Amino acid sequence: MKQTVNKLFYDIRRKFKLTPILKELEEIKRRGVPLENFTALEMFGGYGDMITKDCLQYVKSLETWEINPDCEASLKKHLPTAKIRIGDSYAMLKEMKTKVDFLSADTALSDNPNEHFTIFPDAFKILNDKAIIMLNTVPEMHPDVLKKDAAEIRKKFYGVEDPANIPIEKMIEKYKALCKENGFEVKWWFTTDRYFMYPLRKARVKKRLVQLVLYVERV
């Protein structure tokens, strides 16, 4: 019942372009990025009924990857014009020869203690000279939900002492450094909270999910 209510609420927000992803895509367009000419890749497609489905209508073409074969039928249903591949996204990234204009890595801490960290530096090899990178990040969480292995990985990746509370500005420093190391420059960025009305629900949720959008150009 709860899932049905949540889905209905999400669909209502989607209709009025109030979901985080639709607000992000509209903001990217507002900044003059021609998404309609962009080739996009979602590395972690899931069932394809949320973020990936909404991206499809904004871009020229979309490819999505998903490791779980049980998701394939749903992906084909929700993404009828997309290219769908079932397999290990990290392995496929290393093998990919073509380039994209829009890379989305919508993975979270609950899926993988490495989050999206291990897509770098390979991700830069598949980007065109001007590109959007969209990442699911977790700047805040209750320490009791952060496992030891994930905590150590976050400390090392971001260069912080407290892996449960990382200022977004500190995260941006890391992504800017990664871009610079791989021949790119971050021209602008913005973030959107994934949870509806997060500031009012902060005391009740275990973590803060933030979608980070980076616009990068090859130097």
Beta strands, then each sheet from edge to edge (+ up, - down):
strand 1: 39-42
strand 2: 61-66
strand 3: 83-86
strand 4: 100-105
strand 5: 127-141
strand 6: 184-193
strand 7: 207-218
sheet 1: 3+ 2+ 1+ 4+ 5+ 7- 6+
end
